[in-house]
Amino acid sequence: MNPMNLLQLKPYWSRFKANHPKLVSFVKTASDERFLDEGSLIEIIVTNSQGKKMSANLRVRQDDMDFLGVLKDMLES
């Protein structure tokens, strides 16, 4: 991955945070290691404008925790 591509995401991320502050706050709280741990279940449900739903889930592994920690550090800087 080209590091310059990551820089292009910065204005989009800023707008996303401004448009969806509750989601960003929720993710920060839910990803705290005092709450989210190995074995946790993350479920995502999307309901489109016609009412159709799609869902997916994953069981958190230690590798996921490591990745989320690095990602969290990147997003906070």
PyMOL Python script that loads the backbone (N, CA, C, O; Angstrom):
from pymol import cmd

cmd.read_pdbstr("""\
ATOM      1  N   MET A   1       0.837  -1.179   0.000  1.00  0.00           N
ATOM      2  CA  MET A   1       0.000   0.000   0.000  1.00  0.00           C
ATOM      3  C   MET A   1       0.882   1.243   0.000  1.00  0.00           C
ATOM      4  O   MET A   1       1.865   1.325   0.737  1.00  0.00           O
ATOM      5  N   ASN A   2       0.528   2.175  -0.810  1.00  0.00           N
ATOM      6  CA  ASN A   2       1.258   3.420  -0.915  1.00  0.00           C
ATOM      7  C   ASN A   2       0.888   4.326   0.275  1.00  0.00           C
ATOM      8  O   ASN A   2      -0.289   4.638   0.455  1.00  0.00           O
ATOM      9  N   PRO A   3       1.864   4.750   1.086  1.00  0.00           N
ATOM     10  CA  PRO A   3       1.565   5.610   2.237  1.00  0.00           C
ATOM     11  C   PRO A   3       0.873   6.926   1.845  1.00  0.00           C
ATOM     12  O   PRO A   3       0.132   7.498   2.644  1.00  0.00           O
ATOM     13  N   MET A   4       1.109   7.393   0.645  1.00  0.00           N
ATOM     14  CA  MET A   4       0.458   8.634   0.209  1.00  0.00           C
ATOM     15  C   MET A   4      -1.051   8.441   0.085  1.00  0.00           C
ATOM     16  O   MET A   4      -1.814   9.392   0.253  1.00  0.00           O
ATOM     17  N   ASN A   5      -1.482   7.223  -0.207  1.00  0.00           N
ATOM     18  CA  ASN A   5      -2.915   6.948  -0.277  1.00  0.00           C
ATOM     19  C   ASN A   5      -3.586   7.152   1.081  1.00  0.00           C
ATOM     20  O   ASN A   5      -4.736   7.584   1.155  1.00  0.00           O
ATOM     21  N   LEU A   6      -2.861   6.838   2.146  1.00  0.00           N
ATOM     22  CA  LEU A   6      -3.410   7.045   3.484  1.00  0.00           C
ATOM     23  C   LEU A   6      -3.636   8.527   3.762  1.00  0.00           C
ATOM     24  O   LEU A   6      -4.614   8.901   4.409  1.00  0.00           O
ATOM     25  N   LEU A   7      -2.734   9.364   3.273  1.00  0.00           N
ATOM     26  CA  LEU A   7      -2.897  10.805   3.466  1.00  0.00           C
ATOM     27  C   LEU A   7      -4.142  11.328   2.763  1.00  0.00           C
ATOM     28  O   LEU A   7      -4.756  12.290   3.225  1.00  0.00           O
ATOM     29  N   GLN A   8      -4.518  10.709   1.660  1.00  0.00           N
ATOM     30  CA  GLN A   8      -5.717  11.125   0.934  1.00  0.00           C
ATOM     31  C   GLN A   8      -6.987  10.842   1.742  1.00  0.00           C
ATOM     32  O   GLN A   8      -8.020  11.471   1.510  1.00  0.00           O
ATOM     33  N   LEU A   9      -6.918   9.914   2.674  1.00  0.00           N
ATOM     34  CA  LEU A   9      -8.087   9.569   3.495  1.00  0.00           C
ATOM     35  C   LEU A   9      -8.374  10.598   4.594  1.00  0.00           C
ATOM     36  O   LEU A   9      -9.492  10.666   5.105  1.00  0.00           O
ATOM     37  N   LYS A  10      -7.381  11.386   4.951  1.00  0.00           N
ATOM     38  CA  LYS A  10      -7.516  12.304   6.085  1.00  0.00           C
ATOM     39  C   LYS A  10      -8.724  13.238   5.983  1.00  0.00           C
ATOM     40  O   LYS A  10      -9.470  13.330   6.958  1.00  0.00           O
ATOM     41  N   PRO A  11      -8.968  13.936   4.871  1.00  0.00           N
ATOM     42  CA  PRO A  11     -10.143  14.815   4.834  1.00  0.00           C
ATOM     43  C   PRO A  11     -11.467  14.035   4.903  1.00  0.00           C
ATOM     44  O   PRO A  11     -12.449  14.515   5.468  1.00  0.00           O
ATOM     45  N   TYR A  12     -11.476  12.842   4.328  1.00  0.00           N
ATOM     46  CA  TYR A  12     -12.693  12.023   4.395  1.00  0.00           C
ATOM     47  C   TYR A  12     -12.955  11.569   5.828  1.00  0.00           C
ATOM     48  O   TYR A  12     -14.098  11.571   6.286  1.00  0.00           O
ATOM     49  N   TRP A  13     -11.899  11.183   6.528  1.00  0.00           N
ATOM     50  CA  TRP A  13     -12.035  10.757   7.914  1.00  0.00           C
ATOM     51  C   TRP A  13     -12.513  11.918   8.782  1.00  0.00           C
ATOM     52  O   TRP A  13     -13.356  11.723   9.658  1.00  0.00           O
ATOM     53  N   SER A  14     -11.996  13.104   8.558  1.00  0.00           N
ATOM     54  CA  SER A  14     -12.430  14.282   9.322  1.00  0.00           C
ATOM     55  C   SER A  14     -13.916  14.559   9.117  1.00  0.00           C
ATOM     56  O   SER A  14     -14.637  14.844  10.073  1.00  0.00           O
ATOM     57  N   ARG A  15     -14.366  14.476   7.878  1.00  0.00           N
ATOM     58  CA  ARG A  15     -15.795  14.691   7.601  1.00  0.00           C
ATOM     59  C   ARG A  15     -16.650  13.587   8.209  1.00  0.00           C
ATOM     60  O   ARG A  15     -17.718  13.860   8.756  1.00  0.00           O
ATOM     61  N   PHE A  16     -16.186  12.340   8.116  1.00  0.00           N
ATOM     62  CA  PHE A  16     -16.925  11.213   8.684  1.00  0.00           C
ATOM     63  C   PHE A  16     -17.102  11.401  10.185  1.00  0.00           C
ATOM     64  O   PHE A  16     -18.196  11.201  10.712  1.00  0.00           O
ATOM     65  N   LYS A  17     -16.019  11.788  10.883  1.00  0.00           N
ATOM     66  CA  LYS A  17     -16.099  12.010  12.327  1.00  0.00           C
ATOM     67  C   LYS A  17     -17.077  13.131  12.657  1.00  0.00           C
ATOM     68  O   LYS A  17     -17.830  13.038  13.627  1.00  0.00           O
ATOM     69  N   ALA A  18     -17.067  14.188  11.853  1.00  0.00           N
ATOM     70  CA  ALA A  18     -17.983  15.315  12.084  1.00  0.00           C
ATOM     71  C   ALA A  18     -19.433  14.915  11.810  1.00  0.00           C
ATOM     72  O   ALA A  18     -20.337  15.349  12.524  1.00  0.00           O
ATOM     73  N   ASN A  19     -19.661  14.100  10.791  1.00  0.00           N
ATOM     74  CA  ASN A  19     -21.017  13.696  10.422  1.00  0.00           C
ATOM     75  C   ASN A  19     -21.600  12.625  11.340  1.00  0.00           C
ATOM     76  O   ASN A  19     -22.820  12.532  11.479  1.00  0.00           O
ATOM     77  N   HIS A  20     -20.752  11.821  11.965  1.00  0.00           N
ATOM     78  CA  HIS A  20     -21.219  10.680  12.756  1.00  0.00           C
ATOM     79  C   HIS A  20     -20.504  10.608  14.108  1.00  0.00           C
ATOM     80  O   HIS A  20     -19.856   9.603  14.398  1.00  0.00           O
ATOM     81  N   PRO A  21     -20.606  11.641  14.934  1.00  0.00           N
ATOM     82  CA  PRO A  21     -19.852  11.647  16.194  1.00  0.00           C
ATOM     83  C   PRO A  21     -20.277  10.542  17.162  1.00  0.00           C
ATOM     84  O   PRO A  21     -19.449  10.042  17.923  1.00  0.00           O
ATOM     85  N   LYS A  22     -21.543  10.159  17.144  1.00  0.00           N
ATOM     86  CA  LYS A  22     -21.986   9.095  18.058  1.00  0.00           C
ATOM     87  C   LYS A  22     -21.361   7.755  17.686  1.00  0.00           C
ATOM     88  O   LYS A  22     -20.999   6.973  18.565  1.00  0.00           O
ATOM     89  N   LEU A  23     -21.234   7.489  16.397  1.00  0.00           N
ATOM     90  CA  LEU A  23     -20.635   6.225  15.968  1.00  0.00           C
ATOM     91  C   LEU A  23     -19.162   6.191  16.342  1.00  0.00           C
ATOM     92  O   LEU A  23     -18.669   5.181  16.845  1.00  0.00           O
ATOM     93  N   VAL A  24     -18.468   7.274  16.101  1.00  0.00           N
ATOM     94  CA  VAL A  24     -17.040   7.326  16.422  1.00  0.00           C
ATOM     95  C   VAL A  24     -16.839   7.142  17.924  1.00  0.00           C
ATOM     96  O   VAL A  24     -15.941   6.414  18.348  1.00  0.00           O
ATOM     97  N   SER A  25     -17.672   7.799  18.727  1.00  0.00           N
ATOM     98  CA  SER A  25     -17.594   7.669  20.175  1.00  0.00           C
ATOM     99  C   SER A  25     -17.885   6.233  20.613  1.00  0.00           C
ATOM    100  O   SER A  25     -17.204   5.693  21.485  1.00  0.00           O
ATOM    101  N   PHE A  26     -18.898   5.621  20.003  1.00  0.00           N
ATOM    102  CA  PHE A  26     -19.247   4.234  20.320  1.00  0.00           C
ATOM    103  C   PHE A  26     -18.088   3.292  20.017  1.00  0.00           C
ATOM    104  O   PHE A  26     -17.737   2.446  20.840  1.00  0.00           O
ATOM    105  N   VAL A  27     -17.499   3.438  18.844  1.00  0.00           N
ATOM    106  CA  VAL A  27     -16.402   2.553  18.448  1.00  0.00           C
ATOM    107  C   VAL A  27     -15.220   2.722  19.396  1.00  0.00           C
ATOM    108  O   VAL A  27     -14.587   1.736  19.776  1.00  0.00           O
ATOM    109  N   LYS A  28     -14.917   3.955  19.782  1.00  0.00           N
ATOM    110  CA  LYS A  28     -13.818   4.177  20.722  1.00  0.00           C
ATOM    111  C   LYS A  28     -14.096   3.478  22.043  1.00  0.00           C
ATOM    112  O   LYS A  28     -13.215   2.820  22.596  1.00  0.00           O
ATOM    113  N   THR A  29     -15.313   3.616  22.552  1.00  0.00           N
ATOM    114  CA  THR A  29     -15.671   3.004  23.832  1.00  0.00           C
ATOM    115  C   THR A  29     -15.694   1.482  23.717  1.00  0.00           C
ATOM    116  O   THR A  29     -15.152   0.790  24.578  1.00  0.00           O
ATOM    117  N   ALA A  30     -16.308   0.961  22.671  1.00  0.00           N
ATOM    118  CA  ALA A  30     -16.436  -0.487  22.508  1.00  0.00           C
ATOM    119  C   ALA A  30     -15.099  -1.155  22.245  1.00  0.00           C
ATOM    120  O   ALA A  30     -14.919  -2.326  22.577  1.00  0.00           O
ATOM    121  N   SER A  31     -14.156  -0.429  21.653  1.00  0.00           N
ATOM    122  CA  SER A  31     -12.859  -1.036  21.339  1.00  0.00           C
ATOM    123  C   SER A  31     -11.875  -0.949  22.500  1.00  0.00           C
ATOM    124  O   SER A  31     -10.745  -1.424  22.393  1.00  0.00           O
ATOM    125  N   ASP A  32     -12.296  -0.347  23.600  1.00  0.00           N
ATOM    126  CA  ASP A  32     -11.431  -0.267  24.772  1.00  0.00           C
ATOM    127  C   ASP A  32     -11.125  -1.682  25.263  1.00  0.00           C
ATOM    128  O   ASP A  32     -12.021  -2.521  25.359  1.00  0.00           O
ATOM    129  N   GLU A  33      -9.870  -1.937  25.569  1.00  0.00           N
ATOM    130  CA  GLU A  33      -9.470  -3.279  25.982  1.00  0.00           C
ATOM    131  C   GLU A  33     -10.128  -3.716  27.289  1.00  0.00           C
ATOM    132  O   GLU A  33     -10.114  -4.904  27.611  1.00  0.00           O
ATOM    133  N   ARG A  34     -10.704  -2.779  28.049  1.00  0.00           N
ATOM    134  CA  ARG A  34     -11.430  -3.158  29.264  1.00  0.00           C
ATOM    135  C   ARG A  34     -12.807  -3.721  28.925  1.00  0.00           C
ATOM    136  O   ARG A  34     -13.460  -4.330  29.773  1.00  0.00           O
ATOM    137  N   PHE A  35     -13.254  -3.514  27.668  1.00  0.00           N
ATOM    138  CA  PHE A  35     -14.553  -4.025  27.242  1.00  0.00           C
ATOM    139  C   PHE A  35     -14.403  -5.107  26.181  1.00  0.00           C
ATOM    140  O   PHE A  35     -14.910  -6.217  26.347  1.00  0.00           O
ATOM    141  N   LEU A  36     -13.720  -4.795  25.110  1.00  0.00           N
ATOM    142  CA  LEU A  36     -13.538  -5.733  24.003  1.00  0.00           C
ATOM    143  C   LEU A  36     -12.352  -6.624  24.309  1.00  0.00           C
ATOM    144  O   LEU A  36     -11.257  -6.138  24.591  1.00  0.00           O
ATOM    145  N   ASP A  37     -12.569  -7.925  24.254  1.00  0.00           N
ATOM    146  CA  ASP A  37     -11.473  -8.846  24.498  1.00  0.00           C
ATOM    147  C   ASP A  37     -11.557 -10.010  23.533  1.00  0.00           C
ATOM    148  O   ASP A  37     -12.519 -10.156  22.779  1.00  0.00           O
ATOM    149  N   GLU A  38     -10.526 -10.831  23.576  1.00  0.00           N
ATOM    150  CA  GLU A  38     -10.507 -12.011  22.724  1.00  0.00           C
ATOM    151  C   GLU A  38     -11.724 -12.865  23.046  1.00  0.00           C
ATOM    152  O   GLU A  38     -12.019 -13.119  24.214  1.00  0.00           O
ATOM    153  N   GLY A  39     -12.425 -13.305  22.017  1.00  0.00           N
ATOM    154  CA  GLY A  39     -13.642 -14.087  22.203  1.00  0.00           C
ATOM    155  C   GLY A  39     -14.906 -13.256  22.104  1.00  0.00           C
ATOM    156  O   GLY A  39     -16.001 -13.811  22.015  1.00  0.00           O
ATOM    157  N   SER A  40     -14.777 -11.918  22.119  1.00  0.00           N
ATOM    158  CA  SER A  40     -15.947 -11.053  21.947  1.00  0.00           C
ATOM    159  C   SER A  40     -16.559 -11.283  20.569  1.00  0.00           C
ATOM    160  O   SER A  40     -15.872 -11.682  19.629  1.00  0.00           O
ATOM    161  N   LEU A  41     -17.847 -11.027  20.465  1.00  0.00           N
ATOM    162  CA  LEU A  41     -18.542 -11.151  19.189  1.00  0.00           C
ATOM    163  C   LEU A  41     -18.905  -9.750  18.704  1.00  0.00           C
ATOM    164  O   LEU A  41     -19.551  -8.988  19.423  1.00  0.00           O
ATOM    165  N   ILE A  42     -18.492  -9.415  17.488  1.00  0.00           N
ATOM    166  CA  ILE A  42     -18.861  -8.146  16.863  1.00  0.00           C
ATOM    167  C   ILE A  42     -19.867  -8.471  15.777  1.00  0.00           C
ATOM    168  O   ILE A  42     -19.611  -9.308  14.912  1.00  0.00           O
ATOM    169  N   GLU A  43     -21.014  -7.806  15.825  1.00  0.00           N
ATOM    170  CA  GLU A  43     -22.051  -8.031  14.827  1.00  0.00           C
ATOM    171  C   GLU A  43     -22.414  -6.702  14.182  1.00  0.00           C
ATOM    172  O   GLU A  43     -22.552  -5.682  14.858  1.00  0.00           O
ATOM    173  N   ILE A  44     -22.564  -6.734  12.871  1.00  0.00           N
ATOM    174  CA  ILE A  44     -22.929  -5.538  12.112  1.00  0.00           C
ATOM    175  C   ILE A  44     -24.184  -5.857  11.322  1.00  0.00           C
ATOM    176  O   ILE A  44     -24.258  -6.871  10.628  1.00  0.00           O
ATOM    177  N   ILE A  45     -25.171  -4.976  11.437  1.00  0.00           N
ATOM    178  CA  ILE A  45     -26.410  -5.119  10.678  1.00  0.00           C
ATOM    179  C   ILE A  45     -26.612  -3.851   9.863  1.00  0.00           C
ATOM    180  O   ILE A  45     -26.565  -2.745  10.401  1.00  0.00           O
ATOM    181  N   VAL A  46     -26.836  -4.012   8.571  1.00  0.00           N
ATOM    182  CA  VAL A  46     -27.111  -2.884   7.682  1.00  0.00           C
ATOM    183  C   VAL A  46     -28.530  -3.043   7.169  1.00  0.00           C
ATOM    184  O   VAL A  46     -28.906  -4.104   6.670  1.00  0.00           O
ATOM    185  N   THR A  47     -29.321  -1.973   7.296  1.00  0.00           N
ATOM    186  CA  THR A  47     -30.671  -1.947   6.745  1.00  0.00           C
ATOM    187  C   THR A  47     -30.690  -0.872   5.674  1.00  0.00           C
ATOM    188  O   THR A  47     -30.469   0.302   5.968  1.00  0.00           O
ATOM    189  N   ASN A  48     -30.954  -1.266   4.426  1.00  0.00           N
ATOM    190  CA  ASN A  48     -30.934  -0.275   3.358  1.00  0.00           C
ATOM    191  C   ASN A  48     -32.243   0.523   3.333  1.00  0.00           C
ATOM    192  O   ASN A  48     -33.141   0.280   4.140  1.00  0.00           O
ATOM    193  N   SER A  49     -32.339   1.465   2.410  1.00  0.00           N
ATOM    194  CA  SER A  49     -33.497   2.367   2.366  1.00  0.00           C
ATOM    195  C   SER A  49     -34.799   1.644   2.025  1.00  0.00           C
ATOM    196  O   SER A  49     -35.883   2.173   2.273  1.00  0.00           O
ATOM    197  N   GLN A  50     -34.702   0.435   1.456  1.00  0.00           N
ATOM    198  CA  GLN A  50     -35.908  -0.351   1.159  1.00  0.00           C
ATOM    199  C   GLN A  50     -36.268  -1.298   2.299  1.00  0.00           C
ATOM    200  O   GLN A  50     -37.244  -2.041   2.200  1.00  0.00           O
ATOM    201  N   GLY A  51     -35.495  -1.281   3.374  1.00  0.00           N
ATOM    202  CA  GLY A  51     -35.778  -2.126   4.524  1.00  0.00           C
ATOM    203  C   GLY A  51     -35.121  -3.497   4.488  1.00  0.00           C
ATOM    204  O   GLY A  51     -35.304  -4.289   5.411  1.00  0.00           O
ATOM    205  N   LYS A  52     -34.364  -3.789   3.446  1.00  0.00           N
ATOM    206  CA  LYS A  52     -33.659  -5.070   3.381  1.00  0.00           C
ATOM    207  C   LYS A  52     -32.486  -5.043   4.356  1.00  0.00           C
ATOM    208  O   LYS A  52     -31.811  -4.026   4.510  1.00  0.00           O
ATOM    209  N   LYS A  53     -32.257  -6.190   5.016  1.00  0.00           N
ATOM    210  CA  LYS A  53     -31.183  -6.263   6.007  1.00  0.00           C
ATOM    211  C   LYS A  53     -30.119  -7.261   5.583  1.00  0.00           C
ATOM    212  O   LYS A  53     -30.391  -8.270   4.932  1.00  0.00           O
ATOM    213  N   MET A  54     -28.904  -6.938   5.978  1.00  0.00           N
ATOM    214  CA  MET A  54     -27.770  -7.824   5.790  1.00  0.00           C
ATOM    215  C   MET A  54     -26.972  -7.770   7.085  1.00  0.00           C
ATOM    216  O   MET A  54     -26.781  -6.699   7.662  1.00  0.00           O
ATOM    217  N   SER A  55     -26.514  -8.913   7.529  1.00  0.00           N
ATOM    218  CA  SER A  55     -25.728  -8.913   8.765  1.00  0.00           C
ATOM    219  C   SER A  55     -24.506  -9.802   8.617  1.00  0.00           C
ATOM    220  O   SER A  55     -24.464 -10.703   7.779  1.00  0.00           O
ATOM    221  N   ALA A  56     -23.525  -9.528   9.442  1.00  0.00           N
ATOM    222  CA  ALA A  56     -22.314 -10.327   9.505  1.00  0.00           C
ATOM    223  C   ALA A  56     -21.780 -10.225  10.930  1.00  0.00           C
ATOM    224  O   ALA A  56     -22.059  -9.259  11.640  1.00  0.00           O
ATOM    225  N   ASN A  57     -21.018 -11.220  11.337  1.00  0.00           N
ATOM    226  CA  ASN A  57     -20.404 -11.146  12.657  1.00  0.00           C
ATOM    227  C   ASN A  57     -19.043 -11.810  12.619  1.00  0.00           C
ATOM    228  O   ASN A  57     -18.716 -12.566  11.704  1.00  0.00           O
ATOM    229  N   LEU A  58     -18.266 -11.507  13.634  1.00  0.00           N
ATOM    230  CA  LEU A  58     -16.960 -12.131  13.756  1.00  0.00           C
ATOM    231  C   LEU A  58     -16.627 -12.314  15.218  1.00  0.00           C
ATOM    232  O   LEU A  58     -17.023 -11.516  16.067  1.00  0.00           O
ATOM    233  N   ARG A  59     -15.901 -13.364  15.499  1.00  0.00           N
ATOM    234  CA  ARG A  59     -15.404 -13.630  16.841  1.00  0.00           C
ATOM    235  C   ARG A  59     -13.989 -13.067  16.896  1.00  0.00           C
ATOM    236  O   ARG A  59     -13.150 -13.406  16.062  1.00  0.00           O
ATOM    237  N   VAL A  60     -13.724 -12.209  17.874  1.00  0.00           N
ATOM    238  CA  VAL A  60     -12.453 -11.502  17.973  1.00  0.00           C
ATOM    239  C   VAL A  60     -11.344 -12.458  18.419  1.00  0.00           C
ATOM    240  O   VAL A  60     -11.492 -13.206  19.385  1.00  0.00           O
ATOM    241  N   ARG A  61     -10.233 -12.411  17.686  1.00  0.00           N
ATOM    242  CA  ARG A  61      -9.032 -13.181  17.999  1.00  0.00           C
ATOM    243  C   ARG A  61      -7.947 -12.230  18.505  1.00  0.00           C
ATOM    244  O   ARG A  61      -8.083 -11.011  18.399  1.00  0.00           O
ATOM    245  N   GLN A  62      -6.894 -12.782  19.044  1.00  0.00           N
ATOM    246  CA  GLN A  62      -5.796 -11.942  19.528  1.00  0.00           C
ATOM    247  C   GLN A  62      -5.180 -11.139  18.396  1.00  0.00           C
ATOM    248  O   GLN A  62      -4.816  -9.981  18.599  1.00  0.00           O
ATOM    249  N   ASP A  63      -5.054 -11.724  17.203  1.00  0.00           N
ATOM    250  CA  ASP A  63      -4.533 -10.983  16.053  1.00  0.00           C
ATOM    251  C   ASP A  63      -5.397  -9.758  15.755  1.00  0.00           C
ATOM    252  O   ASP A  63      -4.881  -8.701  15.393  1.00  0.00           O
ATOM    253  N   ASP A  64      -6.712  -9.908  15.912  1.00  0.00           N
ATOM    254  CA  ASP A  64      -7.626  -8.787  15.692  1.00  0.00           C
ATOM    255  C   ASP A  64      -7.385  -7.696  16.728  1.00  0.00           C
ATOM    256  O   ASP A  64      -7.399  -6.509  16.402  1.00  0.00           O
ATOM    257  N   MET A  65      -7.165  -8.099  17.973  1.00  0.00           N
ATOM    258  CA  MET A  65      -6.899  -7.128  19.040  1.00  0.00           C
ATOM    259  C   MET A  65      -5.621  -6.349  18.743  1.00  0.00           C
ATOM    260  O   MET A  65      -5.560  -5.138  18.957  1.00  0.00           O
ATOM    261  N   ASP A  66      -4.610  -7.047  18.252  1.00  0.00           N
ATOM    262  CA  ASP A  66      -3.344  -6.386  17.909  1.00  0.00           C
ATOM    263  C   ASP A  66      -3.568  -5.369  16.787  1.00  0.00           C
ATOM    264  O   ASP A  66      -3.096  -4.234  16.860  1.00  0.00           O
ATOM    265  N   PHE A  67      -4.293  -5.791  15.753  1.00  0.00           N
ATOM    266  CA  PHE A  67      -4.586  -4.900  14.625  1.00  0.00           C
ATOM    267  C   PHE A  67      -5.388  -3.694  15.078  1.00  0.00           C
ATOM    268  O   PHE A  67      -5.071  -2.568  14.696  1.00  0.00           O
ATOM    269  N   LEU A  68      -6.425  -3.907  15.887  1.00  0.00           N
ATOM    270  CA  LEU A  68      -7.254  -2.794  16.352  1.00  0.00           C
ATOM    271  C   LEU A  68      -6.450  -1.814  17.196  1.00  0.00           C
ATOM    272  O   LEU A  68      -6.691  -0.608  17.144  1.00  0.00           O
ATOM    273  N   GLY A  69      -5.499  -2.323  17.973  1.00  0.00           N
ATOM    274  CA  GLY A  69      -4.650  -1.441  18.765  1.00  0.00           C
ATOM    275  C   GLY A  69      -3.801  -0.525  17.891  1.00  0.00           C
ATOM    276  O   GLY A  69      -3.686   0.671  18.159  1.00  0.00           O
ATOM    277  N   VAL A  70      -3.211  -1.094  16.848  1.00  0.00           N
ATOM    278  CA  VAL A  70      -2.403  -0.294  15.913  1.00  0.00           C
ATOM    279  C   VAL A  70      -3.294   0.703  15.191  1.00  0.00           C
ATOM    280  O   VAL A  70      -2.933   1.872  15.059  1.00  0.00           O
ATOM    281  N   LEU A  71      -4.454   0.257  14.722  1.00  0.00           N
ATOM    282  CA  LEU A  71      -5.377   1.137  14.017  1.00  0.00           C
ATOM    283  C   LEU A  71      -5.853   2.280  14.919  1.00  0.00           C
ATOM    284  O   LEU A  71      -5.928   3.429  14.484  1.00  0.00           O
ATOM    285  N   LYS A  72      -6.168   1.967  16.150  1.00  0.00           N
ATOM    286  CA  LYS A  72      -6.614   2.994  17.109  1.00  0.00           C
ATOM    287  C   LYS A  72      -5.511   4.041  17.319  1.00  0.00           C
ATOM    288  O   LYS A  72      -5.797   5.237  17.355  1.00  0.00           O
ATOM    289  N   ASP A  73      -4.276   3.606  17.453  1.00  0.00           N
ATOM    290  CA  ASP A  73      -3.159   4.547  17.619  1.00  0.00           C
ATOM    291  C   ASP A  73      -3.021   5.447  16.387  1.00  0.00           C
ATOM    292  O   ASP A  73      -2.766   6.644  16.516  1.00  0.00           O
ATOM    293  N   MET A  74      -3.190   4.867  15.194  1.00  0.00           N
ATOM    294  CA  MET A  74      -3.079   5.658  13.970  1.00  0.00           C
ATOM    295  C   MET A  74      -4.183   6.700  13.899  1.00  0.00           C
ATOM    296  O   MET A  74      -3.928   7.839  13.505  1.00  0.00           O
ATOM    297  N   LEU A  75      -5.406   6.333  14.272  1.00  0.00           N
ATOM    298  CA  LEU A  75      -6.535   7.243  14.159  1.00  0.00           C
ATOM    299  C   LEU A  75      -6.510   8.349  15.195  1.00  0.00           C
ATOM    300  O   LEU A  75      -7.067   9.425  14.976  1.00  0.00           O
ATOM    301  N   GLU A  76      -5.869   8.090  16.315  1.00  0.00           N
ATOM    302  CA  GLU A  76      -5.807   9.105  17.370  1.00  0.00           C
ATOM    303  C   GLU A  76      -4.703  10.121  17.114  1.00  0.00           C
ATOM    304  O   GLU A  76      -4.705  11.194  17.717  1.00  0.00           O
ATOM    305  N   SER A  77      -3.772   9.807  16.245  1.00  0.00           N
ATOM    306  CA  SER A  77      -2.669  10.747  15.995  1.00  0.00           C
ATOM    307  C   SER A  77      -3.008  11.733  14.904  1.00  0.00           C
ATOM    308  O   SER A  77      -2.189  12.591  14.572  1.00  0.00           O
TER     309      SER A  77
END
""", "prot")
cmd.dss("prot")
cmd.show_as("cartoon", "prot")
cmd.util.cbc("prot")
cmd.orient("prot")
